[in-house]
């Protein structure tokens, strides 16, 4: 079990990081949409 390839683990962490970033961007876009609706 200790001989687990690091590349796979790194790819898994990168996927998690990108997923978290996408979630943050989606949340930011929702906030921007709410602000625009308030402006209109």
Secondary structure, DSSP 8 states (H G I E B T S, - for coil): -TT--HHHHHHHHHHHHHHHHHHHHHHHHHHHHHHHHHH-
